[in-house]
Amino acid sequence: MPSIKASLEYLQDLEIYEHEKPYWVFLQPREGFDPNKQRLDNLEFEARYNIEVHDIRELDSEPVLEEFGFQVFQHQSKLSNFEKNVDVVEYRSETEALLKRTLGAVYVKCYDSRLRKNIVFERTELDLNDLLSPEGPARGVHNGKFPSYPSPIEY
């Protein structure tokens, strides 16, 4: 499959992030507080255009974490539906065990997870304790800095 060109949204590479981590605060609703008037994050995004995206299935060898900064492996989850909170908790435990085993980690903690739907949500409140509450698409692609790893497109 040939490579394609795509537009991707990244978190901007701002100086503030050198001493203040990117954040988004979820606060409990209270009288007198208007989230449309008081900023709850320090996130600044920018679009990049004509990013070449390659099909990794055409690589000569499997991408490994130490070389590419990511790794791909096959796994079939025991869970296919998330109908109860316990399903999400079990999925997190399964993910922790998988990462621990695959990466040889001593400790893995899946502290958060979100069920995503490819729709825009218009809501005024979000219950973070409701593990089944769906979210819209994640915003921005991961842009971690790994100076010892080559760019994934330099193969």
PyMOL commands that set and color helices and strands:
alter all, ss='L'
color gray80, all
select helices_A, chain A and resi 15-18+56-58+65-68+85-103
alter helices_A, ss='H'
color red, helices_A
select strands_A, chain A and resi 4-11+45-53+115-116+134-135
alter strands_A, ss='S'
color yellow, strands_A
deselect
rebuild
show_as cartoon
